[in-house]
Amino acid sequence: MRARYRFAEWTLSAMTGMTLRYIGKCLTCVERSVDTADPDDGQVWCLRHAGATGHTSYEMTAFQYFDATLTDPRHSHTARGVGTCAPGS
């Protein structure tokens, strides 16, 4: 049996209405803030956590949600399953 590969072009675009999100994380105990649209909220969490625990190392992570869209409609019937991810990946 011979394998046949078909490649399709996809594009990513930011999800409508979804803003950049921020999470503050303590690098000592790995506790983290809730995700928020305001980076100041993440930083305030880090400062409060530092005051409560004495921990001094933190990380601020920013992330955004995206939609993937097939850009070449000629391959829409052959691209099914291309680029799929296992749950949790």
A tleap script that builds the chain and sets N, CA, C and O, in Angstrom:
source leaprc.protein.ff14SB
mol = sequence {
  NMET ARG ALA ARG TYR ARG PHE ALA GLU TRP
  THR LEU SER ALA MET THR GLY MET THR LEU
  ARG TYR ILE GLY LYS CYS LEU THR CYS VAL
  GLU ARG SER VAL ASP THR ALA ASP PRO ASP
  ASP GLY GLN VAL TRP CYS LEU ARG HIE ALA
  GLY ALA THR GLY HIE THR SER TYR GLU MET
  THR ALA PHE GLN TYR PHE ASP ALA THR LEU
  THR ASP PRO ARG HIE SER HIE THR ALA ARG
  GLY VAL GLY THR CYS ALA PRO GLY CSER
}
set mol.1.N position { 0.839 -1.178 0.000 }
set mol.1.CA position { 0.000 0.000 0.000 }
set mol.1.C position { 0.887 1.246 0.000 }
set mol.1.O position { 1.833 1.331 0.783 }
set mol.2.N position { 0.595 2.188 -0.851 }
set mol.2.CA position { 1.357 3.426 -0.952 }
set mol.2.C position { 0.645 4.541 -0.194 }
set mol.2.O position { -0.579 4.659 -0.233 }
set mol.3.N position { 1.426 5.343 0.485 }
set mol.3.CA position { 0.848 6.484 1.205 }
set mol.3.C position { 0.675 7.644 0.236 }
set mol.3.O position { 1.498 7.848 -0.656 }
set mol.4.N position { -0.369 8.379 0.412 }
set mol.4.CA position { -0.611 9.572 -0.398 }
set mol.4.C position { -0.800 10.749 0.547 }
set mol.4.O position { -1.646 10.718 1.441 }
set mol.5.N position { -0.008 11.772 0.338 }
set mol.5.CA position { -0.093 12.952 1.171 }
set mol.5.C position { -0.661 14.106 0.359 }
set mol.5.O position { -0.274 14.327 -0.789 }
set mol.6.N position { -1.558 14.816 0.955 }
set mol.6.CA position { -2.095 16.029 0.346 }
set mol.6.C position { -1.934 17.155 1.352 }
set mol.6.O position { -2.272 17.025 2.528 }
set mol.7.N position { -1.424 18.227 0.868 }
set mol.7.CA position { -1.176 19.360 1.746 }
set mol.7.C position { -2.219 20.439 1.476 }
set mol.7.O position { -2.630 20.667 0.339 }
set mol.8.N position { -2.623 21.077 2.528 }
set mol.8.CA position { -3.618 22.143 2.425 }
set mol.8.C position { -3.098 23.347 3.202 }
set mol.8.O position { -2.378 23.203 4.190 }
set mol.9.N position { -3.471 24.522 2.744 }
set mol.9.CA position { -3.074 25.746 3.435 }
set mol.9.C position { -4.141 26.156 4.435 }
set mol.9.O position { -5.335 26.162 4.134 }
set mol.10.N position { -3.685 26.497 5.620 }
set mol.10.CA position { -4.555 26.974 6.688 }
set mol.10.C position { -4.049 28.335 7.122 }
set mol.10.O position { -2.878 28.661 6.927 }
set mol.11.N position { -4.915 29.116 7.700 }
set mol.11.CA position { -4.517 30.398 8.277 }
set mol.11.C position { -5.123 30.511 9.677 }
set mol.11.O position { -6.187 29.958 9.954 }
set mol.12.N position { -4.437 31.226 10.538 }
set mol.12.CA position { -4.938 31.478 11.891 }
set mol.12.C position { -5.417 32.912 11.979 }
set mol.12.O position { -4.796 33.817 11.422 }
set mol.13.N position { -6.515 33.118 12.675 }
set mol.13.CA position { -7.003 34.472 12.936 }
set mol.13.C position { -7.527 34.525 14.364 }
set mol.13.O position { -8.111 33.567 14.869 }
set mol.14.N position { -7.305 35.654 14.991 }
set mol.14.CA position { -7.757 35.818 16.376 }
set mol.14.C position { -9.271 35.652 16.445 }
set mol.14.O position { -9.998 36.161 15.592 }
set mol.15.N position { -9.742 34.937 17.465 }
set mol.15.CA position { -11.182 34.753 17.638 }
set mol.15.C position { -11.845 36.088 17.935 }
set mol.15.O position { -11.349 36.870 18.746 }
set mol.16.N position { -12.949 36.341 17.286 }
set mol.16.CA position { -13.703 37.573 17.472 }
set mol.16.C position { -14.145 37.693 18.932 }
set mol.16.O position { -14.689 36.753 19.511 }
set mol.17.N position { -13.907 38.842 19.496 }
set mol.17.CA position { -14.352 39.101 20.865 }
set mol.17.C position { -13.435 38.541 21.941 }
set mol.17.O position { -13.672 38.766 23.128 }
set mol.18.N position { -12.394 37.818 21.551 }
set mol.18.CA position { -11.471 37.247 22.539 }
set mol.18.C position { -10.226 38.124 22.601 }
set mol.18.O position { -9.485 38.226 21.624 }
set mol.19.N position { -10.003 38.744 23.724 }
set mol.19.CA position { -8.849 39.623 23.891 }
set mol.19.C position { -7.643 38.822 24.361 }
set mol.19.O position { -7.761 37.659 24.746 }
set mol.20.N position { -6.506 39.454 24.323 }
set mol.20.CA position { -5.299 38.875 24.879 }
set mol.20.C position { -5.550 38.614 26.360 }
set mol.20.O position { -6.135 39.453 27.045 }
set mol.21.N position { -5.113 37.453 26.863 }
set mol.21.CA position { -5.335 37.075 28.269 }
set mol.21.C position { -3.992 36.968 28.981 }
set mol.21.O position { -2.976 36.675 28.351 }
set mol.22.N position { -3.983 37.202 30.288 }
set mol.22.CA position { -2.759 37.206 31.083 }
set mol.22.C position { -2.920 36.328 32.313 }
set mol.22.O position { -3.997 36.250 32.906 }
set mol.23.N position { -1.817 35.663 32.689 }
set mol.23.CA position { -1.792 34.849 33.908 }
set mol.23.C position { -0.477 35.137 34.626 }
set mol.23.O position { 0.594 35.078 34.021 }
set mol.24.N position { -0.564 35.448 35.919 }
set mol.24.CA position { 0.625 35.585 36.754 }
set mol.24.C position { 0.874 34.250 37.446 }
set mol.24.O position { -0.065 33.615 37.926 }
set mol.25.N position { 2.143 33.818 37.500 }
set mol.25.CA position { 2.466 32.528 38.113 }
set mol.25.C position { 3.671 32.671 39.026 }
set mol.25.O position { 4.666 33.302 38.668 }
set mol.26.N position { 3.572 32.081 40.202 }
set mol.26.CA position { 4.685 32.034 41.144 }
set mol.26.C position { 5.624 30.907 40.710 }
set mol.26.O position { 5.185 29.771 40.533 }
set mol.27.N position { 6.906 31.213 40.540 }
set mol.27.CA position { 7.871 30.199 40.126 }
set mol.27.C position { 8.394 29.377 41.295 }
set mol.27.O position { 9.108 28.393 41.098 }
set mol.28.N position { 8.040 29.778 42.510 }
set mol.28.CA position { 8.463 29.026 43.693 }
set mol.28.C position { 7.505 27.887 43.987 }
set mol.28.O position { 7.933 26.752 44.200 }
set mol.29.N position { 6.201 28.181 44.000 }
set mol.29.CA position { 5.220 27.153 44.362 }
set mol.29.C position { 4.278 26.803 43.206 }
set mol.29.O position { 3.422 25.931 43.355 }
set mol.30.N position { 4.422 27.461 42.077 }
set mol.30.CA position { 3.655 27.228 40.849 }
set mol.30.C position { 2.173 27.584 41.004 }
set mol.30.O position { 1.363 27.209 40.156 }
set mol.31.N position { 1.810 28.293 42.061 }
set mol.31.CA position { 0.442 28.798 42.173 }
set mol.31.C position { 0.278 29.901 41.139 }
set mol.31.O position { 1.242 30.590 40.805 }
set mol.32.N position { -0.953 30.075 40.625 }
set mol.32.CA position { -1.153 31.079 39.577 }
set mol.32.C position { -2.445 31.840 39.770 }
set mol.32.O position { -3.365 31.398 40.458 }
set mol.33.N position { -2.481 33.000 39.136 }
set mol.33.CA position { -3.691 33.820 39.169 }
set mol.33.C position { -4.705 33.258 38.178 }
set mol.33.O position { -4.380 32.400 37.357 }
set mol.34.N position { -5.918 33.745 38.265 }
set mol.34.CA position { -6.903 33.432 37.229 }
set mol.34.C position { -6.503 34.209 35.983 }
set mol.34.O position { -5.832 35.236 36.086 }
set mol.35.N position { -6.910 33.729 34.796 }
set mol.35.CA position { -6.562 34.496 33.603 }
set mol.35.C position { -7.453 35.730 33.523 }
set mol.35.O position { -8.624 35.696 33.902 }
set mol.36.N position { -6.882 36.805 33.027 }
set mol.36.CA position { -7.551 38.098 33.011 }
set mol.36.C position { -7.191 38.860 31.740 }
set mol.36.O position { -6.137 38.628 31.149 }
set mol.37.N position { -8.055 39.754 31.331 }
set mol.37.CA position { -7.784 40.601 30.167 }
set mol.37.C position { -6.884 41.783 30.525 }
set mol.37.O position { -6.350 42.448 29.637 }
set mol.38.N position { -6.717 42.044 31.807 }
set mol.38.CA position { -5.933 43.192 32.260 }
set mol.38.C position { -4.612 42.719 32.863 }
set mol.38.O position { -4.620 42.057 33.900 }
set mol.39.N position { -3.475 43.043 32.239 }
set mol.39.CA position { -2.199 42.585 32.782 }
set mol.39.C position { -1.937 43.109 34.198 }
set mol.39.O position { -1.228 42.470 34.975 }
set mol.40.N position { -2.500 44.252 34.527 }
set mol.40.CA position { -2.321 44.783 35.885 }
set mol.40.C position { -2.904 43.840 36.929 }
set mol.40.O position { -2.348 43.713 38.019 }
set mol.41.N position { -4.010 43.178 36.617 }
set mol.41.CA position { -4.603 42.233 37.573 }
set mol.41.C position { -3.647 41.083 37.866 }
set mol.41.O position { -3.522 40.651 39.012 }
set mol.42.N position { -2.972 40.589 36.831 }
set mol.42.CA position { -1.988 39.517 37.036 }
set mol.42.C position { -0.819 39.983 37.877 }
set mol.42.O position { -0.332 39.241 38.731 }
set mol.43.N position { -0.365 41.203 37.646 }
set mol.43.CA position { 0.747 41.736 38.419 }
set mol.43.C position { 0.355 41.992 39.872 }
set mol.43.O position { 1.151 41.752 40.780 }
set mol.44.N position { -0.850 42.471 40.093 }
set mol.44.CA position { -1.329 42.685 41.464 }
set mol.44.C position { -1.398 41.355 42.199 }
set mol.44.O position { -1.047 41.279 43.376 }
set mol.45.N position { -1.851 40.297 41.512 }
set mol.45.CA position { -1.889 38.972 42.141 }
set mol.45.C position { -0.483 38.580 42.573 }
set mol.45.O position { -0.294 38.091 43.687 }
set mol.46.N position { 0.519 38.789 41.695 }
set mol.46.CA position { 1.900 38.438 42.030 }
set mol.46.C position { 2.376 39.200 43.272 }
set mol.46.O position { 3.016 38.625 44.153 }
set mol.47.N position { 2.062 40.484 43.333 }
set mol.47.CA position { 2.474 41.289 44.489 }
set mol.47.C position { 1.790 40.830 45.771 }
set mol.47.O position { 2.428 40.751 46.821 }
set mol.48.N position { 0.511 40.529 45.693 }
set mol.48.CA position { -0.206 40.035 46.888 }
set mol.48.C position { 0.340 38.676 47.326 }
set mol.48.O position { 0.496 38.414 48.518 }
set mol.49.N position { 0.627 37.820 46.350 }
set mol.49.CA position { 1.177 36.503 46.673 }
set mol.49.C position { 2.559 36.654 47.313 }
set mol.49.O position { 2.896 35.937 48.254 }
set mol.50.N position { 3.355 37.594 46.793 }
set mol.50.CA position { 4.674 37.844 47.381 }
set mol.50.C position { 4.537 38.311 48.828 }
set mol.50.O position { 5.280 37.873 49.706 }
set mol.51.N position { 3.575 39.207 49.062 }
set mol.51.CA position { 3.362 39.693 50.427 }
set mol.51.C position { 2.887 38.600 51.368 }
set mol.51.O position { 3.262 38.586 52.540 }
set mol.52.N position { 2.074 37.691 50.872 }
set mol.52.CA position { 1.530 36.623 51.722 }
set mol.52.C position { 2.521 35.486 51.953 }
set mol.52.O position { 2.465 34.826 52.990 }
set mol.53.N position { 3.429 35.247 51.002 }
set mol.53.CA position { 4.288 34.064 51.082 }
set mol.53.C position { 5.773 34.370 51.202 }
set mol.53.O position { 6.540 33.529 51.673 }
set mol.54.N position { 6.191 35.561 50.782 }
set mol.54.CA position { 7.617 35.879 50.734 }
set mol.54.C position { 8.292 35.350 49.467 }
set mol.54.O position { 9.500 35.516 49.300 }
set mol.55.N position { 7.540 34.726 48.584 }
set mol.55.CA position { 8.106 34.231 47.329 }
set mol.55.C position { 8.479 35.418 46.448 }
set mol.55.O position { 7.785 36.435 46.442 }
set mol.56.N position { 9.579 35.287 45.702 }
set mol.56.CA position { 10.101 36.446 44.975 }
set mol.56.C position { 10.239 36.269 43.463 }
set mol.56.O position { 10.645 37.214 42.785 }
set mol.57.N position { 9.922 35.111 42.915 }
set mol.57.CA position { 10.101 34.874 41.474 }
set mol.57.C position { 8.759 34.606 40.801 }
set mol.57.O position { 8.004 33.729 41.220 }
set mol.58.N position { 8.472 35.377 39.746 }
set mol.58.CA position { 7.168 35.294 39.081 }
set mol.58.C position { 7.317 35.316 37.568 }
set mol.58.O position { 8.343 35.732 37.029 }
set mol.59.N position { 6.283 34.865 36.911 }
set mol.59.CA position { 6.221 34.869 35.452 }
set mol.59.C position { 4.858 35.386 35.035 }
set mol.59.O position { 3.840 35.023 35.625 }
set mol.60.N position { 4.839 36.230 34.023 }
set mol.60.CA position { 3.572 36.701 33.453 }
set mol.60.C position { 3.474 36.095 32.058 }
set mol.60.O position { 4.367 36.273 31.230 }
set mol.61.N position { 2.393 35.385 31.809 }
set mol.61.CA position { 2.172 34.753 30.507 }
set mol.61.C position { 0.985 35.426 29.830 }
set mol.61.O position { -0.041 35.683 30.459 }
set mol.62.N position { 1.139 35.708 28.540 }
set mol.62.CA position { 0.040 36.259 27.740 }
set mol.62.C position { -0.312 35.232 26.668 }
set mol.62.O position { 0.574 34.592 26.101 }
set mol.63.N position { -1.606 35.076 26.390 }
set mol.63.CA position { -2.029 34.148 25.349 }
set mol.63.C position { -3.274 34.668 24.672 }
set mol.63.O position { -3.981 35.529 25.197 }
set mol.64.N position { -3.529 34.129 23.492 }
set mol.64.CA position { -4.693 34.536 22.719 }
set mol.64.C position { -5.294 33.306 22.048 }
set mol.64.O position { -4.574 32.368 21.704 }
set mol.65.N position { -6.602 33.310 21.863 }
set mol.65.CA position { -7.300 32.218 21.196 }
set mol.65.C position { -7.387 32.495 19.694 }
set mol.65.O position { -7.582 33.635 19.272 }
set mol.66.N position { -7.239 31.430 18.895 }
set mol.66.CA position { -7.275 31.552 17.443 }
set mol.66.C position { -8.222 30.543 16.825 }
set mol.66.O position { -8.487 29.486 17.398 }
set mol.67.N position { -8.729 30.881 15.649 }
set mol.67.CA position { -9.473 29.960 14.794 }
set mol.67.C position { -8.568 29.590 13.631 }
set mol.67.O position { -7.837 30.438 13.121 }
set mol.68.N position { -8.609 28.332 13.207 }
set mol.68.CA position { -7.892 27.891 12.013 }
set mol.68.C position { -8.914 27.771 10.886 }
set mol.68.O position { -9.983 27.187 11.062 }
set mol.69.N position { -8.569 28.335 9.722 }
set mol.69.CA position { -9.465 28.332 8.575 }
set mol.69.C position { -8.726 27.786 7.366 }
set mol.69.O position { -7.607 28.207 7.073 }
set mol.70.N position { -9.343 26.862 6.675 }
set mol.70.CA position { -8.779 26.335 5.445 }
set mol.70.C position { -8.834 27.427 4.387 }
set mol.70.O position { -9.907 27.965 4.111 }
set mol.71.N position { -7.681 27.767 3.785 }
set mol.71.CA position { -7.648 28.885 2.837 }
set mol.71.C position { -7.743 28.437 1.385 }
set mol.71.O position { -7.969 29.267 0.504 }
set mol.72.N position { -7.577 27.152 1.115 }
set mol.72.CA position { -7.657 26.639 -0.257 }
set mol.72.C position { -8.858 25.705 -0.363 }
set mol.72.O position { -8.746 24.528 -0.021 }
set mol.73.N position { -9.998 26.198 -0.826 }
set mol.73.CA position { -11.217 25.384 -0.857 }
set mol.73.C position { -11.114 24.161 -1.766 }
set mol.73.O position { -11.922 23.242 -1.634 }
set mol.74.N position { -10.143 24.119 -2.686 }
set mol.74.CA position { -9.986 22.941 -3.549 }
set mol.74.C position { -9.621 21.710 -2.742 }
set mol.74.O position { -9.868 20.583 -3.172 }
set mol.75.N position { -9.032 21.922 -1.571 }
set mol.75.CA position { -8.589 20.796 -0.752 }
set mol.75.C position { -9.500 20.537 0.443 }
set mol.75.O position { -9.154 19.729 1.305 }
set mol.76.N position { -10.627 21.183 0.519 }
set mol.76.CA position { -11.473 21.051 1.707 }
set mol.76.C position { -11.919 19.614 1.928 }
set mol.76.O position { -12.053 19.193 3.077 }
set mol.77.N position { -12.156 18.841 0.862 }
set mol.77.CA position { -12.588 17.455 1.040 }
set mol.77.C position { -11.418 16.527 1.328 }
set mol.77.O position { -11.637 15.427 1.835 }
set mol.78.N position { -10.190 16.920 1.027 }
set mol.78.CA position { -9.032 16.063 1.282 }
set mol.78.C position { -8.310 16.435 2.561 }
set mol.78.O position { -7.461 15.678 3.030 }
set mol.79.N position { -8.629 17.579 3.130 }
set mol.79.CA position { -7.887 18.056 4.299 }
set mol.79.C position { -8.483 17.577 5.619 }
set mol.79.O position { -7.951 17.872 6.689 }
set mol.80.N position { -9.572 16.848 5.543 }
set mol.80.CA position { -10.183 16.377 6.780 }
set mol.80.C position { -9.163 15.546 7.554 }
set mol.80.O position { -8.560 14.625 7.005 }
set mol.81.N position { -8.980 15.868 8.797 }
set mol.81.CA position { -8.032 15.142 9.622 }
set mol.81.C position { -6.617 15.684 9.541 }
set mol.81.O position { -5.798 15.362 10.401 }
set mol.82.N position { -6.300 16.486 8.549 }
set mol.82.CA position { -4.958 17.059 8.445 }
set mol.82.C position { -4.816 18.103 9.536 }
set mol.82.O position { -5.640 19.009 9.664 }
set mol.83.N position { -3.762 17.960 10.316 }
set mol.83.CA position { -3.503 18.921 11.354 }
set mol.83.C position { -4.368 18.745 12.597 }
set mol.83.O position { -4.434 19.649 13.430 }
set mol.84.N position { -5.027 17.607 12.736 }
set mol.84.CA position { -5.827 17.397 13.938 }
set mol.84.C position { -4.913 17.104 15.110 }
set mol.84.O position { -3.803 16.602 14.932 }
set mol.85.N position { -5.365 17.409 16.270 }
set mol.85.CA position { -4.579 17.194 17.487 }
set mol.85.C position { -5.299 16.210 18.380 }
set mol.85.O position { -6.528 16.139 18.397 }
set mol.86.N position { -4.524 15.465 19.110 }
set mol.86.CA position { -5.100 14.564 20.108 }
set mol.86.C position { -5.632 15.418 21.255 }
set mol.86.O position { -5.107 16.503 21.507 }
set mol.87.N position { -6.661 14.950 21.949 }
set mol.87.CA position { -7.187 15.715 23.089 }
set mol.87.C position { -6.055 16.038 24.075 }
set mol.87.O position { -5.230 15.191 24.418 }
set mol.88.N position { -6.056 17.280 24.503 }
set mol.88.CA position { -5.078 17.719 25.497 }
set mol.88.C position { -3.759 18.170 24.890 }
set mol.88.O position { -2.853 18.548 25.633 }
set mol.89.N position { -3.616 18.145 23.561 }
set mol.89.CA position { -2.340 18.577 22.976 }
set mol.89.C position { -2.432 19.959 22.411 }
set mol.89.O position { -1.449 20.476 21.881 }
savepdb mol mol.pdb
quit
